[in-house]
């Protein structure tokens, strides 16, 4: 966990000393080349394509339709600046687009609304939570989205627009932004469901057989929940600001959906907190189980040592070999001593059993 935050601060050090609004890429490059695509649609029209010249995004705009421009890759500063020049986007917004460590937030620039979100993906093979920096810019009839890589929860939105399912083709650009945010939060639920299943499996195993591997699994799940919590808490604040703040770019009929989005983020946070409590409880259970096993081992060793204390005492006395010891010359001395030692051990074992120490 400390290593993760150390990497974050090292990335932020790239911006040290630079003036506000200076566009600097902060993060890891996840695609080789920046690409962009567009979708134009209304209730009776649909068109899509690839933007070959990102410096001419204005040419894909169409009157009477909602346009969605999706940019894949935020590491190319020149591309971000070109898009910013075409649509007159503030330099501070461009700076946040290129900063993949920026927390989720909402900003109203009157002519457009800027939203930062974190998309979550769960790696089934490694069990790790992967975060992706997503920026959304809402104009009156245009939505521009910036993503770090291709292939995510937005694919379902594209399919819905293409097939004309639901009300998305009948609504405006503000509803498209809601749909994108809602799909993103749905991704959190998918991730939480998978983590919840893993936590339940570990919880069942930890009582039966606590092992160092299970402890590592607990720490991995705890780190995953920390990442989710880091993304969800500011996301709820962002959802609240979008829902409560009035804007000409967001229509009244969309507000009820934004309220639903806010409730979904709140529910997701509550789920994260429940899982965090479960993981903390599992850590306590693990330590208790290990401690109990250690106590059982120590109890057995103590009982064995206690049984051998009088036997060692007897053996020590008759092992001194003084000349005046009368039992040294006795014919039955050895078997009698062995018999006494056996009876002594038997009496002690019987006593321990009655006391339920064995």
Secondary structure as GFF3:
##gff-version 3
##sequence-region A 1 358
A	DSSP	alpha_helix	2	12	.	.	.	ID=ss1
A	DSSP	three_ten_helix	13	15	.	.	.	ID=ss2
A	DSSP	beta_strand	35	41	.	.	.	ID=ss3
A	DSSP	beta_strand	46	50	.	.	.	ID=ss4
A	DSSP	three_ten_helix	54	60	.	.	.	ID=ss5
A	DSSP	beta_strand	66	72	.	.	.	ID=ss6
A	DSSP	alpha_helix	77	87	.	.	.	ID=ss7
A	DSSP	alpha_helix	91	98	.	.	.	ID=ss8
A	DSSP	beta_strand	105	108	.	.	.	ID=ss9
A	DSSP	beta_strand	113	122	.	.	.	ID=ss10
A	DSSP	beta_strand	129	138	.	.	.	ID=ss11
A	DSSP	beta_strand	142	147	.	.	.	ID=ss12
A	DSSP	alpha_helix	154	163	.	.	.	ID=ss13
A	DSSP	alpha_helix	173	208	.	.	.	ID=ss14
A	DSSP	alpha_helix	212	244	.	.	.	ID=ss15
A	DSSP	alpha_helix	252	317	.	.	.	ID=ss16
A	DSSP	three_ten_helix	326	329	.	.	.	ID=ss17
A	DSSP	alpha_helix	333	354	.	.	.	ID=ss18
###
